[in-house]
């Protein structure tokens, strides 16, 4: 900067200009998070309505017993999403960080090739282990696992395509892709079940929806151009994402599969209905977190990136509180309206289950905001905390499953411990940053 420019910046007007530029840059990030969050929340609402339409329709058409088989298939898809989302997260992070078009193309094309390979391996593993998996989950036929496995071939590469949209901040296109997948699954399931396909039709619609979503235009033309020889996606970044999503999908879904194994089909169907209501909150909060991630990853200054987390953290906390209060006030109405009287058995304690599960989901949603923020900035250890807690959930549910409520209480306690383990170091760093600035 020249002496003349320094003199100008010392004037009151110059200081105002400098402050305005700083504030404008920060507000740009805030606006991007806020507007992107609104777009993704609207999309998440549509996806949630379609997903609930799928679950409600399948529950009404098949009944609690057969619904538990379909819910188990959906849960297996959610477990496989740890790989899908890991590819999406890594793709989004490095596309957001790369300033050159060739660098973004290199990351995208490299990860897409790897995703096809992993998709083939996951598909092959599910088909090979179909009989054993069906027996463990008390499913009527291994064909259900085979049909679901075929969808995995496209599900993993779909994560890279969605990561390209997320990293480029094409949130409208990303939201539309997610919505189409959910709508196709709903319509396909209803038609196939009505025409006599039963549980197999409900599962086949899942694979069909993945295939249709993959075929949708991704708007990735700029990411398929000339690429640099070297890519910026490191092994450690990929491992961090995989560790995070393995822990995430175990925490969010393993309880349904374990209940399916330990309890009768009718009880497992009841628990699946309660868990699916909780997923509504989680999907809504995850849409906000997914907007924050590329914005934070692309921010250059720690102070600015710290301010980016404020909006999603408040969003998620507010949504969680409202959701829990609503379910606590109207649990009977929610269960009867969504799933019918067959899911509201006298003495089952479904009202208490619904509220308790929502509290556990809300606590975990706040954890995810803090963990993903740390991941967007650096190689973080918080993902390992989550993985340890997820494994503890598996062990504790295996030991304590005398009732459905006991399964939920185990998760409440362990998710609360995860929030403590994640929040204390995070806010400690924030206080140190403020002291350093002072």
C-alpha positions in Angstrom: 0.0 0.0 0.0 1.4 3.5 -0.9 1.9 6.3 1.6 -1.0 8.2 -0.1 -3.4 5.2 0.4 -2.3 4.9 4.0 -3.0 8.5 4.6 -6.5 8.2 3.0 -7.3 5.1 5.2 -6.4 7.1 8.3 -9.1 9.6 7.5 -12.5 8.9 9.2 -14.1 8.2 5.8 -11.3 5.8 5.0 -11.8 3.9 8.2 -15.5 3.7 7.6 -14.8 2.3 4.1 -12.5 -0.3 5.5 -15.0 -1.3 8.2 -17.8 -1.5 5.6 -15.7 -3.7 3.3 -15.0 -6.1 6.2 -18.6 -6.2 7.3 -19.8 -6.7 3.7 -17.5 -9.6 3.2 -18.8 -11.3 6.4 -22.4 -10.5 5.6 -21.9 -12.1 2.1 -21.0 -15.4 3.9 -24.0 -15.0 6.2 -26.3 -14.3 3.3 -25.0 -17.3 1.4 -25.6 -19.5 4.4 -29.0 -18.0 5.1 -30.4 -18.0 1.6 -28.9 -21.5 0.9 -30.4 -22.7 4.2 -33.9 -21.5 3.1 -33.6 -23.2 -0.2 -32.4 -26.4 1.4 -35.0 -26.2 4.1 -37.8 -25.9 1.5 -36.3 -28.8 -0.4 -35.9 -30.8 2.8 -39.5 -30.2 3.6 -40.5 -31.6 0.2 -38.2 -34.5 0.6 -39.5 -35.2 4.1 -43.1 -35.0 2.9 -42.3 -37.5 0.1 -40.3 -39.8 2.5 -43.1 -39.7 5.0 -45.6 -40.4 2.2 -43.5 -43.4 1.3 -43.4 -44.7 4.9 -47.0 -43.9 5.7 -48.2 -45.5 2.4 -46.1 -48.6 2.9 -47.2 -48.8 6.6 -50.9 -48.6 5.7 -50.7 -50.9 2.7 -48.5 -53.6 4.3 -49.2 -53.4 8.1 -46.7 -53.3 11.0 -45.1 -56.7 10.3 -44.3 -56.2 6.6 -43.6 -52.5 7.2 -40.7 -53.6 9.4 -39.1 -55.4 6.5 -39.4 -52.3 4.3 -38.0 -50.1 7.1 -35.1 -52.4 7.5 -34.3 -52.0 3.8 -34.5 -48.2 4.1 -32.1 -48.4 7.1 -29.6 -50.5 5.1 -29.7 -47.8 2.5 -29.0 -45.2 5.2 -26.0 -47.3 6.4 -24.7 -47.4 2.9 -25.1 -43.6 2.8 -21.9 -43.3 4.9 -20.0 -44.0 1.7 -22.3 -41.9 -0.4 -22.1 -38.9 1.9 -18.3 -39.3 2.4 -17.8 -38.9 -1.3 -20.2 -36.0 -1.4 -18.5 -34.2 1.5 -15.0 -34.6 0.2 -16.1 -33.5 -3.3 -17.9 -30.4 -1.9 -15.0 -29.4 0.3 -12.3 -29.5 -2.4 -14.5 -27.9 -5.1 -15.2 -25.1 -2.7 -11.5 -24.7 -1.9 -10.1 -24.9 -5.4 -10.1 -21.5 -7.2 -9.1 -22.9 -10.6 -11.6 -24.6 -12.9 -9.0 -27.2 -13.8 -8.4 -28.0 -10.1 -12.1 -28.4 -9.5 -12.4 -30.7 -12.5 -9.5 -32.8 -11.4 -11.0 -33.4 -8.0 -14.4 -34.2 -9.4 -13.3 -36.6 -12.1 -10.9 -38.4 -9.8 -13.5 -38.9 -7.1 -16.1 -40.0 -9.6 -13.9 -42.8 -10.9 -13.3 -44.0 -7.4 -17.0 -43.8 -6.6 -17.8 -46.2 -9.5 -15.3 -48.7 -8.2 -16.6 -48.5 -4.6 -20.2 -48.7 -5.8 -19.4 -51.9 -7.7 -17.8 -53.4 -4.6 -20.7 -52.5 -2.3 -23.2 -53.9 -4.8 -21.2 -57.1 -5.1 -20.9 -57.5 -1.3 -24.6 -57.0 -0.7 -25.5 -59.6 -3.4 -23.0 -62.1 -2.0 -24.2 -61.7 1.6 -27.9 -61.4 0.8 -28.9 -64.7 2.4 -27.0 -64.1 5.7 -28.2 -60.6 6.0 -31.8 -61.5 5.3 -31.6 -64.2 8.0 -30.2 -61.8 10.6 -33.0 -59.3 9.9 -35.7 -61.9 9.7 -36.6 -60.9 6.2 -38.8 -63.2 4.2 -36.4 -63.5 1.2 -32.8 -62.5 0.3 -34.2 -61.1 -3.0 -35.0 -57.9 -1.0 -31.3 -57.5 -0.3 -30.3 -58.3 -3.9 -32.7 -55.7 -5.3 -31.5 -53.1 -2.9 -27.9 -54.0 -3.6 -28.4 -53.2 -7.3 -29.2 -49.6 -6.4 -25.9 -49.3 -4.6 -24.1 -49.4 -7.9 -25.5 -45.9 -8.7 -25.9 -44.6 -5.2 -22.2 -44.2 -4.5 -21.4 -42.2 -7.7 -24.5 -40.1 -7.0 -22.7 -38.8 -3.9 -20.0 -37.3 -6.1 -22.5 -35.7 -8.4 -24.3 -34.1 -5.4 -21.0 -33.0 -4.0 -20.3 -31.2 -7.2 -23.6 -29.3 -6.8 -23.0 -28.6 -3.1 -19.4 -27.4 -3.5 -20.4 -25.1 -6.3 -23.3 -23.8 -4.1 -25.9 -24.9 -6.6 -28.3 -25.6 -3.7 -31.5 -25.3 -5.9 -30.2 -28.1 -8.2 -29.1 -30.2 -5.2 -32.5 -29.7 -3.5 -34.3 -30.7 -6.7 -32.2 -33.8 -7.1 -33.0 -35.0 -3.6 -36.7 -34.2 -4.0 -37.0 -36.2 -7.3 -35.4 -39.2 -5.6 -37.9 -39.1 -2.8 -40.9 -38.5 -5.0 -40.0 -41.4 -7.4 -39.6 -43.7 -4.4 -43.0 -42.8 -3.1 -44.9 -43.1 -6.4 -43.0 -46.3 -7.4 -43.8 -48.0 -4.0 -47.5 -47.2 -4.1 -47.9 -48.4 -7.7 -45.8 -51.6 -7.2 -47.6 -52.5 -3.9 -51.1 -51.8 -5.3 -50.3 -54.0 -8.3 -49.3 -56.9 -6.0 -45.5 -56.7 -5.6 -45.8 -56.3 -1.8 -42.6 -55.7 0.2 -40.5 -56.4 -2.9 -42.2 -53.5 -4.6 -41.5 -51.2 -1.7 -37.8 -52.1 -1.8 -37.5 -52.0 -5.6 -38.8 -48.5 -5.6 -35.8 -47.5 -3.5 -33.3 -48.7 -6.1 -35.4 -47.2 -8.9 -35.4 -43.8 -7.2 -31.6 -43.8 -6.9 -31.2 -44.7 -10.6 -33.6 -41.9 -11.7 -31.8 -39.3 -9.4 -28.5 -40.3 -11.0 -29.8 -39.8 -14.5 -30.9 -36.2 -13.7 -28.7 -33.5 -15.2 -26.1 -32.5 -12.7 -25.0 -29.3 -14.3 -21.4 -30.5 -14.0 -20.2 -29.5 -17.4 -17.5 -27.2 -16.0 -16.3 -30.1 -13.7 -15.9 -32.4 -16.7 -13.5 -30.2 -18.6 -9.7 -30.2 -18.8 -8.3 -31.3 -15.4 -5.0 -30.7 -13.7 -2.7 -33.7 -13.4 -2.7 -33.6 -9.6 -5.8 -33.4 -7.4 -6.1 -31.7 -4.1 -8.2 -34.4 -2.4 -5.9 -36.0 0.2 -6.2 -39.4 1.8 -6.6 -37.9 5.2 -9.5 -35.7 4.1 -11.2 -38.8 2.6 -10.6 -40.8 5.8 -12.0 -38.0 7.9 -15.2 -37.9 5.9 -15.6 -41.7 6.0 -15.0 -41.9 9.8 -17.5 -39.1 10.3 -20.3 -40.7 8.2 -19.7 -44.2 9.5 -20.3 -42.8 13.0 -23.2 -40.8 11.7 -25.1 -43.6 10.0 -24.5 -46.0 12.9 -25.9 -43.5 15.4 -28.8 -42.6 13.2 -29.8 -46.0 12.0 -28.3 -49.0 13.9 -31.0 -48.9 16.5 -33.7 -49.8 14.0 -31.8 -52.8 12.7 -31.0 -54.0 16.3 -34.6 -53.6 17.4 -35.6 -55.6 14.2 -33.3 -58.4 15.4 -34.2 -58.4 19.1 -38.0 -57.6 19.0 -41.0 -59.2 17.3 -42.0 -57.7 13.9 -44.9 -55.8 15.3 -42.8 -54.1 18.0 -40.0 -53.5 15.5 -42.5 -51.8 13.1 -43.8 -49.6 16.0 -40.2 -48.5 16.8 -39.4 -47.9 13.2 -42.4 -45.5 13.0 -41.2 -43.6 16.1 -37.6 -43.4 14.7 -38.9 -42.2 11.3 -40.6 -39.2 13.0 -37.2 -38.4 14.6 -35.5 -38.6 11.2 -37.8 -35.8 10.0 -36.0 -33.4 12.4 -32.6 -34.8 11.5 -33.0 -34.4 7.8 -34.3 -30.8 8.3 -31.3 -29.9 10.4 -28.8 -31.7 8.1 -30.0 -29.5 5.2 -28.9 -26.4 7.1 -25.6 -28.0 8.0 -24.9 -29.0 4.4 -25.2 -25.3 3.3 -22.8 -24.2 6.0 -20.1 -26.7 5.0 -19.0 -25.3 1.6 -19.3 -21.7 2.7 -17.1 -22.4 5.8 -14.6 -24.5 3.7 -14.2 -21.6 1.2 -13.7 -18.9 3.9 -10.1 -17.7 4.2 -10.1 -16.1 7.6 -10.8 -17.8 11.0 -12.7 -14.9 12.3 -15.1 -14.9 9.3 -15.4 -18.6 9.3 -16.3 -18.6 13.0 -19.1 -16.2 12.3 -20.5 -18.6 9.7 -21.5 -21.2 12.3 -23.8 -18.8 14.2 -26.7 -19.0 11.7 -26.9 -22.8 11.4 -26.3 -23.4 15.1 -29.3 -21.1 16.0 -31.4 -22.7 13.2 -30.8 -26.2 14.4 -31.3 -25.4 18.1 -34.5 -23.6 17.4 -35.9 -26.3 15.1 -35.0 -29.0 17.6 -36.8 -27.2 20.5 -39.9 -26.5 18.5 -40.0 -30.1 17.2 -39.7 -31.6 20.7 -42.3 -29.3 22.2 -44.8 -30.2 19.4 -44.3 -33.9 19.8 -44.5 -33.6 23.6 -47.8 -31.8 23.3 -49.5 -33.9 20.5 -47.8 -37.4 20.4 -51.1 -39.3 20.0 -52.2 -37.1 17.2 -48.9 -37.5 15.3 -48.9 -41.3 15.5 -52.5 -41.8 14.6 -52.5 -39.2 11.8 -49.2 -40.5 10.2 -49.4 -44.2 10.7 -52.9 -45.1 11.7 -54.5 -46.7 14.7 -52.6 -50.0 14.1 -49.4 -48.3 15.4 -51.1 -47.0 18.5 -51.4 -50.0 20.8 -52.6 -49.5 24.4 -49.8 -49.9 26.9 -47.1 -49.6 24.3 -45.9 -46.2 25.6 -45.6 -44.9 22.1 -46.2 -41.3 23.2 -43.2 -41.3 25.6 -41.1 -43.1 23.0 -41.9 -40.4 20.4 -40.8 -37.5 22.7 -37.8 -39.2 24.1 -36.5 -40.1 20.6 -37.0 -36.5 19.5 -34.9 -35.2 22.3 -32.1 -37.6 21.5 -32.3 -36.6 17.8 -32.2 -32.9 18.7 -29.1 -33.3 20.8 -27.3 -35.2 18.1 -28.3 -32.6 15.5 -26.4 -29.9 17.4 -23.4 -32.2 17.7 -23.4 -32.6 13.9 -23.3 -28.8 13.3 -20.2 -28.5 15.5 -18.5 -31.6 14.0 -19.0 -30.6 10.4 -17.8 -27.1 11.1 -14.5 -28.4 12.5 -14.2 -30.7 9.4 -14.8 -27.9 7.0 -11.8 -26.0 8.4 -9.2 -28.7 9.1 -8.5 -32.4 9.9 -10.6 -32.7 13.1 -10.7 -35.3 15.8 -14.4 -34.9 16.6 -15.3 -37.5 14.0 -13.4 -40.1 16.1 -15.5 -39.1 19.2 -18.6 -39.7 17.2 -17.4 -43.1 16.0 -16.6 -44.2 19.6 -20.0 -43.2 20.7 -21.7 -45.0 17.8 -19.9 -48.2 18.8 -20.9 -47.7 22.4 -24.5 -47.5 21.2 -24.2 -50.8 19.5 -22.7 -52.5 22.6 -25.1 -50.9 25.1 -28.2 -51.6 23.0 -27.0 -55.2 22.8 -26.8 -55.3 26.6 -29.8 -53.2 27.5 -32.9 -54.0 25.3 -35.5 -55.2 27.8 -38.0 -52.6 26.4 -38.2 -50.1 23.5 -37.9 -47.2 26.0 -34.6 -48.7 27.3 -33.2 -48.6 23.8 -34.1 -44.9 23.5 -32.7 -44.0 26.9 -29.4 -45.6 26.1 -29.1 -43.4 23.0 -30.1 -40.3 25.0 -27.3 -40.7 27.5 -24.6 -41.5 24.9 -25.6 -38.7 22.6 -25.6 -36.3 25.5 -22.0 -37.4 26.3 -21.1 -36.8 22.6 -22.4 -33.3 22.8 -20.4 -32.6 25.9 -17.2 -34.0 24.3 -17.7 -31.9 21.1 -18.9 -28.7 22.6 -16.4 -28.2 25.4 -13.3 -28.1 23.1 -15.1 -26.0 20.5 -16.3 -23.2 22.8 -13.0 -23.3 24.6 -11.3 -22.5 21.3 -13.8 -19.7 20.6 -13.0 -18.1 24.0 -9.3 -18.3 23.3 -9.8 -16.7 19.9 -11.7 -13.8 21.5 -9.0 -13.3 24.2 -6.3 -13.3 21.5 -8.2 -10.7 19.5 -8.7 -8.5 22.6 
